[in-house]
Amino acid sequence: MSVRGKKSIGEIEKLTQENTALKRKLKEAIKSIEAIKKEDIDALVIAGEERLKVYTEKNADKIYRILIEKMHEGAITLDKDGTILYANSYFANLVNQPLQKVIGTKFNTFIDDHSKGRFDTMFQQCSEHPIKEEIYLHSSADKTIPVLMSSNPLLLDNTFMLSIILTDLTVQNKNQEELKHRAKQLQQKNIELEIANKDLTSFTHVSSHDLQEPLRKIQNFVNFMLREESENLSYQGKTYLQKIHETAKRMQGLILDLLSYSRTKNDKHKFETVDLTTVLDEVQNYFEEELLEKKAVLESTKLCKVSIIRFQFYQLFYNLISNSLKFSNPQKTLHIIITSRVVRGRKLFNENPTLPAGRLSPKLDYCHLTYIDNGIGFEPEYNERIFEMFQRLHSQEEYPGTGIGLAICKRIVENHHGIITATGTLNEEATFDIYVPVKHL
């Protein structure tokens, strides 16, 4: 058989297959038409190249309307000018208007001013393809309602229409906000729990070491005394008594500092608006004799008025000044400078990008306290560690103390939703920057 003959047979087979397919489609179309005539089918929706086409009899929409009315979503149909041709009762209730007043009204009338521009752009695009977008409706009860708008273009009897389903997002958004709030609370609780665990670890370490050491010494020295004749104490016996006194004093100071540290977290005092200058004056008066003895100079500007727990900020200034007096440089006159300013959180971040993110709000006003002394300072590597519980940079013999003072300062500032940072230069100076909200959160 020639090549031309084979080609002709192939074309005949192809035409036969196409003919069979056309007959099948024609048979299906005839069945659909008969079903519509018998009212077994209310409508047919056929997908065209650009949009959906709806074929229906005029009285075949009864079931469709019942379904739409039972929906828990707003349903409307718009013409090409955006006029509402049909609306269900749910939509009328959503915008708090009678159903008869809604139909025939421009849909744009019920859109919040902030969403009108977006809807106008969407309405032009809707004629080409379906769109989903969040917008805000405005009801007659002066209430703004967030909704998800799902639109589909339709051709009904060769007339363009737009079908829109509106899902109320009020409850959903409220639930999301509640979840965010609870997540934030949980995050804060986790942070507090982490801090508490660290504190507990530090306290356990102290209980098993630092507190046990003076207790063992007291017990040893008391045993020595019991073996001596109480009526005739020797010089050595008096020395033992002196050591007992010093050790007991050290233990007492440690216990008092631990109690002070725990109280700063559980303090039930109320926040009040206080002029920090008056608090500083009170602390300065307490240290008056020691400042005169060291010929120290304490210089300060007019400080902020801020919402605080007064007692805790008294303790903050007390610990900082006590720290300066203890670690003063014997080769020069102690000079303490305290200044403050009110500054927006956003500006603080611009000035100092190293501030920890999330700890300060860019939208709040903060009192920025700066405390500088020209004492023995410290190495920059200790900028963070200096605030840790029982962190000592010097031996007990060089500078007596428990190493809790600055940890208390940090906890006080954190109680006020602020932060404290330290920078030091060895044998030159130490600077403490404190940031607390002007108003209590």
Secondary structure by P-SEA (a helix, b strand, c coil): ccaaaaaaaaaaaaaaaaaaaaaaaaaaaaaaaaaaaaccccbbbbbcccbbbbbbccccaaaaaaaaaaccccccccccccccccccaaaaaaaccccccccccccccccccccaaaaaaaaaacccbbbbbbbbbbccccbbbbbbbbbbbbbcccbbbbbbbbbbaaaaaaaaaaaaaaaaaaaaaaaaaaaaaaaaaaaaaaaacaaaaaaaaaaaaaaaaaacccccccaaaaaaaaaaaaaaaaaaaaaaaaaaaaaaaaccbbbbbccaaaaaaaaaaaaaaaaaaacbbbbbccccccccaaaaaaaaaaaaaaaaaaaccccccbbbbbbbbbbbaaaaaaacccccccccccccccbbbbbbbcccccccccccccccccccccccccccccccaaaaaaaaaaaacbbbbbbbccccbbbbbbbbbcccc
